[in-house]
Amino acid sequence: MASPLKSLVHDDSRYQKSFKLFLERSSEHQCMQDFIHSTLPDILASIGDGKSQLNVIGVGSGAGEIDLEMFSQLRLKHPGVTVDNEVVEPSSQELHNYRVLVSKKPDLAYIKFTWNKMTSSEFEAHWREKKMTKKADFIHMIQMLYYVKDPGATIGFFRSLLHKNGKLLIILVSGESGWGKLWRTYRSQLCNSEISQCVTTGDIKSLLDSEGASYRSYELPSQMDITECFAEGDEKGELLLDFLTEVLDFSKTASPELKAGVLELLRHPDCSLESDGRVIFNNNLEALVVDPLP
Ligand SMILES: C[S@@+](CC[C@H](N)C(=O)[O-])C[C@H]1O[C@@H](n2cnc3c(N)ncnc32)[C@H](O)[C@@H]1O
């Protein structure tokens, strides 16, 4: 049954506010940076076939902090290359933030940015309409596959754009994280299948396995302090709860039973650890590095 609750992504301003707070309360970007510095360099070294220009597509790039961190590693592995970078991001606010970030970094002159203010499915339609034949060396979708109607079809389309030794990087929450437990328990009440999927890497790996796709996976341990969620009426706690449930104004619109059930589960040892009076949610992520279609 589709959820009667309204999805948080309907309100971009509240979504961005809650995402920003989530970044402050979690080690989300820190664990991605660790991955980018420790594991990604070897993956980036394998792409490109010695070409002097690399084509990159960032899907759901947000404000671009993680994209730029990856570019610095790409540049170290491929000194002297130029980069053609398609950014696919539907939020005007985030696209603006990304452009401002880039404008402050003159050393990024080797990258040509194309700003696509659109969703991944709009980008797919645009790509087909323009009969584009350009192949990508590196495509990333970081924490965004929750927001597409059909994650399998989205992955299939972007894989089809990869150059023969290109790579598609997907990062999502791990099936074994607190998120996985929350969604397995409350998927039917929380997730609106039109726009938010509550997918974990567990779901994506099953999908890739069923297609016989070749990929590698890497764990990214991460935590999130959700203590404020348990202070009734706390504004920040409510924003975090919206982010955790993907429901707009969850505290005000969910039934008392659903709210009580979700709060109980969030502090259950399956999802969180309690330490020094803080409730620390398991925010473990997983990165999947997928090969092109055969
Ligand atoms: C959780 S944020 C992740 C941002 C960034 N990748 C990061 O990890 O910091 C999700 C991003 O996906 C974008 N998004 C939402 N729906 C999308 C869609 N259908 N296609 C592409 N991007 C989408 C949002 O605007 C948001 O910037």
The ligand as an SDF file (V2000), in Angstrom:
LIG
                    3D

 27 29  0  0  0  0  0  0  0  0999 V2000
   21.1890   12.8080    0.0320 C   0  0  0  0  0  0  0  0  0  0  0  0
   21.5260   14.0210   -1.1780 S   0  0  0  0  0  0  0  0  0  0  0  0
   23.1440   13.5210   -1.6710 C   0  0  0  0  0  0  0  0  0  0  0  0
   23.9670   14.6250   -2.2500 C   0  0  0  0  0  0  0  0  0  0  0  0
   25.4170   14.2630   -2.5630 C   0  0  0  0  0  0  0  0  0  0  0  0
   25.5310   13.2100   -3.5490 N   0  0  0  0  0  0  0  0  0  0  0  0
   26.1360   13.8620   -1.2960 C   0  0  0  0  0  0  0  0  0  0  0  0
   26.3320   12.6770   -1.0520 O   0  0  0  0  0  0  0  0  0  0  0  0
   26.4620   14.7620   -0.5150 O   0  0  0  0  0  0  0  0  0  0  0  0
   20.5230   13.5050   -2.5420 C   0  0  0  0  0  0  0  0  0  0  0  0
   20.5950   14.3970   -3.7580 C   0  0  0  0  0  0  0  0  0  0  0  0
   19.8530   13.7920   -4.8270 O   0  0  0  0  0  0  0  0  0  0  0  0
   19.1250   14.8050   -5.4840 C   0  0  0  0  0  0  0  0  0  0  0  0
   17.9840   14.1630   -6.1640 N   0  0  0  0  0  0  0  0  0  0  0  0
   16.7380   13.9200   -5.6900 C   0  0  0  0  0  0  0  0  0  0  0  0
   15.9850   13.3110   -6.6110 N   0  0  0  0  0  0  0  0  0  0  0  0
   16.7790   13.1320   -7.7050 C   0  0  0  0  0  0  0  0  0  0  0  0
   16.5700   12.5510   -8.9900 C   0  0  0  0  0  0  0  0  0  0  0  0
   15.4040   12.0090   -9.3270 N   0  0  0  0  0  0  0  0  0  0  0  0
   17.5880   12.5730   -9.8790 N   0  0  0  0  0  0  0  0  0  0  0  0
   18.7910   13.1170   -9.5490 C   0  0  0  0  0  0  0  0  0  0  0  0
   19.0400   13.6600   -8.3210 N   0  0  0  0  0  0  0  0  0  0  0  0
   18.0510   13.6650   -7.4170 C   0  0  0  0  0  0  0  0  0  0  0  0
   18.7160   15.7650   -4.3700 C   0  0  0  0  0  0  0  0  0  0  0  0
   18.3450   17.0410   -4.8540 O   0  0  0  0  0  0  0  0  0  0  0  0
   19.9680   15.7760   -3.5320 C   0  0  0  0  0  0  0  0  0  0  0  0
   20.8700   16.7770   -3.9290 O   0  0  0  0  0  0  0  0  0  0  0  0
  1  2  1  0
  2  3  1  0
  2 10  1  0
  3  4  1  0
  4  5  1  0
  5  6  1  0
  5  7  1  0
  7  8  2  0
  7  9  1  0
 10 11  1  0
 11 12  1  0
 11 26  1  0
 12 13  1  0
 13 14  1  0
 13 24  1  0
 14 15  1  0
 14 23  1  0
 15 16  2  0
 16 17  1  0
 17 18  1  0
 17 23  2  0
 18 19  1  0
 18 20  2  0
 20 21  1  0
 21 22  2  0
 22 23  1  0
 24 25  1  0
 24 26  1  0
 26 27  1  0
M  CHG  2   2   1   9  -1
M  END
$$$$
